[in-house]
């Protein structure tokens, strides 16, 4: 299951999975794009392994890497509590 984390001003959607048994969490990023349909990227936490990056410029990739790194502690917490909407201690 994927839980919504945030929607950015350009309609980029960032979602994350529940925490898997191995302690990993999948973070997916998608941005609507006229040519591609969607730009997309996946990051696995807590090891910050990026994969399936499609359509994002180097500058956009850097932005999303910084954003995910700055929020990783929250994403890992939310992944154990049913997502942001279910987080009761925040």
N, C-alpha and C positions, 0 to 999 in steps of 0.2 A: 504494500500500500504506500502511496505517496501522499505527503501532507504539504499543503501550501505554506510557504514561508513568507514570501513577499512578491509584490508586483511593482516594478519600477515605472517611472513616468513614460518610458518608451514602450510599455506593455510587455517588457521582459518578465517572464514568470520564473520564479525560483522555488523549487519544491525539494523535499527530502523524504527518504524512506524511514521506516522504523529501524532501530538498531538490530542488525543481524546477530546471530549467535556468536560470530567471530569478532564482534565489537565494531564492525564497519557500518558506515552510513553512506548511502548514495545520495548525492546532491545533483539535481538536474536543472539546467538553465536553458530556456528557450526564448528567442526573440523573433517576433514576426518579421518577415523579410519579403519584399515584393518579388525578387528574383528567385530565391531559394525556397520560399514558403516559410521556412523557419531556419534561423541560425541556432545551433545547439552545442552544448558541452556537458560533460559529466565529470564530477569529482567524487572520489571516494575518501571519506574521512575515517580514521584520524591520520591516514598516511598521505593525504593530499595528492593522490594519484589522479591525474587528469587524463581523460580519454574521449574519443569520439567528438573532437572539436571540429565543428563544421561552420564555416562562414564568418567567424569572428576574426577581426584584425588583431595584430599583436598588441595594440593599445587596448582593445576591448578585452582580450585575454588577461592582460595585466590587471585591468580594473576588476574583473570577476575573481581573479586569484586573490587579490587584496581583500575584496569584499568577503569571500568565503573564509579566508584566514581570520579576519577580524570577528566573524560571527561563529566560528567553528565550535566554541565552547557552548554557545546557545543551541546550535543545531544538534550537537550531541545530546544535550539535555532534553530538548524537545523530542528527539527521536525515541526517547525512553518513556515519554509521557503522553503520547498520542498527538504530537504536533503542537504548534503555537497556540491554537484555539483551546487546547486542553490543558495548557500549562497554567497551573493554579498558583505557583509561587513567584510569578513574574508580574 
